Amino acid sequence: MSLEDTQARALRAHDGWIGRRPTAAQIAAFLTIGSVALIMAGVQPVVLGGLVNAGRLDVNQIGWSVTIEFLAIGLGVGLADAFLPPRRLKLVGVVAALVLAGVNLAGLEVSGLGVLVIRALAGLAEGGLVWLTTLMIVRSPTPGRWSGIFLISQAVLQVACAAGIPILVSPSLGANAGFVTLGVSAVLAAAVAFVLPASLAPLAGNKSDEPVLAEPIPKVAYVSLAAIFLLFSFFIGFLAYIEQLAGQAGLTPVQGGLAVALALGCSIAGSGLGAVLAERIPYHRAFLVCLPVFLFVLIGLWVLPSPGAFIAFAGLHGLAWGFLQTLQAPFIIESDPSRRAVLLAPSVQAVGAAAGPMLCSFFVSAHEVRGALVAAGACLAASFVLAMMLWLSRARGQARSALAAS
């Protein structure tokens, strides 16, 4: 029996998973840990806004805090990829979660620059937890579907915490409510980490005792990662200025908040749709569908529409955003079938999320923020070009192979 036949039989034995299929409880643990790690991404306005109101953080430091945390998450994932083999996963999860809990609880007494330091340290620990979830997703037979489920789980937890902190925790803990909630959640994640498997099978080309980046990834995979970086710069750069755009369009603060909430809510629906269709629709076709939607939103918001139309545009953006996100893992895997490159995706996404708002900030002023639409749109266009270049190159290669075989 050939090596290929042996590998195929092994994959069938585990329902297409690379290595042993995790149990349902272990999959739930992977998703829970990653979702807890990313709570702050959805509750930043609540947590940091509370610190501003308490005089412990300057308004201008909010943007720096968000940027630093995203960069630290990316660095945390990258360091894990570079130095940690897929072994002792329980230990990694428990340690990272407890560090995250300690850092968040240490934030109860800090202010000013101390908040930025705390968020940077928290981001490193969060990156380690996200890395664990990614290990599971890339070994599944349907990474796009599990990416969509992960996006839904983290978004639901973020929405629940964003709604629950002001109502249930802030009345008794004030400005510290956010940090306490984040700390307690991390402690729960540490407990959940004991459910994780001890190890996972190495990816193709890797040994069981070496980190994923011990072996190089194909050069073409860097192009797909660059496309993901630019797309996340568009996503988050747009979202970072949507409330300011709402104010310029004449919406009230409540209406602006509703636009943000609807965008996030519709992204959950989009991720659900993507989870269902991830294995049926290629990334380039999904992008061809979503691109005119995004352009329609950008043009629609540029004219500063009525409140109802503005909120509808925000929801449409969220729907397409959530849908396209779920297909990014299969897109990268096309460039690197070993799946090593896709483990870098969370790091690239986090850095893109940090770079997008920073880029847009150079194109806005106190009274005119529509330049953010131009900057974000440029990132979208560049991502689309790279994605289409990869698809055309792959299509030409397949055509040449077919001709050579005939």
Buried (B, 14 or more C-beta within 10 A) or exposed (E): EEEEEEEEEBBEEBEEBBBBBBEEEBBBBBBBBBBBBBBBBBBBBBBBBBBBEEEBBBEEBBBBBBBBBBBBBBBBBBBBBEEBBBBBBBEBBBBBBBBBBBBBBBBEEBBEEBBBBBBBBBBBBBBBBBBBBBBBBBBBBBBBBBBBBBBBBBBEBBBEBBEBBBEEBBEEBEBBBBBBBBBBBBBBBBEBBEBBBEBBBBBEBBEEEBBBBBBEBBEBBBBBBBBBBBBBBBBBBBBBBBBBBBBBBEBEEEBBBBBBBBBBBBBBBBBBBBBBBBEEBEBBEBBBEBBEBBBBBBEBBEEBBEBEBBBBBBBBBBBBBBBBBBBBBBBBBBBBEBBBBBBBBBBBBBBBBBBBBBBBBEBBEEEEBBBBBEBBBBBBBBBBEBBBEBBEEBEEEEEEEEEEEE
